[in-house]
Amino acid sequence: VQLVESGGGLVQAGGSLRLSCAASGLTFDDYAIGWIRQTPGKDYEGVGCINKNDGRTYYPDSTRGRFTISRDNTKNTVYLQMNNLKPGDTAVYYCNAVPVQLDWGQGTQVTVSS
């Protein structure tokens, strides 16, 4: 099983990025998938997740209304659309199954400048 996150980068506050999480070696649509970030202070925070079947999504207050998760099971990929980014969103972003049960990918760095 492999998870590969991509799409990170440097963006100014108010900008947007779309991250991708590509999975291989598993039956992708058997899993709910979540995005988790590790801040520069090394704290971990869930930023949202998507159900395996009905596509329902869930977000914490910190990202609701700005972040949108979607999935394409035909491509074994989950996306994280991030809009109106803030410096506090700076982190390494990871994806994993919900609950966490897969090997972690390398993550993708998102840096938001003020």
C-alpha positions in Angstrom: 0.0 0.0 0.0 1.3 3.4 -0.9 0.0 6.9 -0.4 1.5 9.7 -2.4 0.6 13.3 -1.6 1.3 16.1 -4.0 0.4 19.6 -5.0 1.9 21.6 -2.2 3.9 24.8 -2.6 4.3 28.4 -1.6 1.3 30.7 -1.9 0.4 34.1 -0.6 -2.4 34.5 2.0 -5.7 34.4 0.3 -4.5 32.1 -2.4 -5.5 28.6 -3.3 -3.9 25.2 -3.8 -5.2 21.8 -4.6 -3.6 18.8 -3.1 -3.8 15.2 -4.4 -3.6 11.9 -2.5 -3.0 9.0 -4.9 -3.3 5.5 -3.4 -2.1 2.2 -4.8 -2.1 -1.3 -3.6 -5.5 -1.3 -2.0 -9.2 -1.3 -2.9 -9.5 2.4 -2.6 -13.2 2.7 -2.3 -13.2 0.5 0.8 -11.8 3.4 2.8 -12.9 6.7 4.1 -9.9 9.1 3.6 -8.8 12.0 5.7 -6.3 14.8 5.4 -4.1 15.6 8.4 -1.5 18.3 8.7 1.6 18.7 10.8 2.3 22.3 11.7 5.8 23.8 12.1 5.3 23.3 15.9 4.9 19.6 15.2 1.2 19.5 16.2 -1.1 17.3 14.2 -4.5 18.4 13.1 -7.2 16.8 11.0 -8.4 19.1 8.3 -11.3 17.0 6.9 -12.3 13.6 5.6 -14.6 12.0 3.1 -16.7 8.9 3.4 -16.0 5.9 1.3 -19.4 5.4 -0.2 -21.6 8.5 -0.2 -19.0 11.2 -0.5 -20.0 13.0 2.6 -17.4 15.2 4.0 -16.6 16.5 7.4 -14.4 19.5 8.4 -13.3 21.1 11.6 -14.1 24.7 12.3 -10.6 25.7 11.3 -11.1 24.6 7.6 -14.9 24.5 7.1 -15.9 26.8 4.3 -12.4 27.1 2.9 -11.3 23.5 2.3 -13.2 21.0 0.1 -12.4 17.3 -0.1 -13.4 15.2 -3.1 -12.5 11.8 -4.4 -12.3 10.0 -7.7 -12.4 6.3 -7.0 -11.7 5.5 -10.6 -8.4 7.2 -10.2 -7.8 6.1 -6.6 -7.3 9.7 -5.7 -8.6 12.1 -3.1 -8.3 15.8 -3.5 -8.1 18.7 -1.0 -9.0 22.1 -2.5 -7.8 24.8 -0.2 -9.1 28.3 -0.7 -8.5 31.6 1.1 -5.3 30.1 2.6 -3.9 31.7 5.8 -0.4 31.6 7.3 -1.8 29.3 10.0 -2.4 26.7 7.3 1.3 26.3 6.8 2.1 22.6 7.4 3.0 19.3 5.9 -0.2 17.7 4.6 -0.8 14.0 4.7 -3.6 11.7 3.8 -4.6 8.4 5.4 -7.5 6.1 5.9 -10.0 7.0 8.6 -9.3 5.5 11.1 -5.6 5.7 10.4 -4.4 2.2 9.3 -2.2 2.7 6.3 1.5 3.5 6.0 2.1 7.2 5.8 3.2 8.9 2.7 5.9 11.5 2.5 3.4 14.4 2.8 3.4 17.6 0.8 4.6 20.9 2.2 2.2 23.9 2.1 3.6 27.3 3.0 1.4 30.3 3.2 3.1 33.7 3.3 1.5 36.8 4.8 
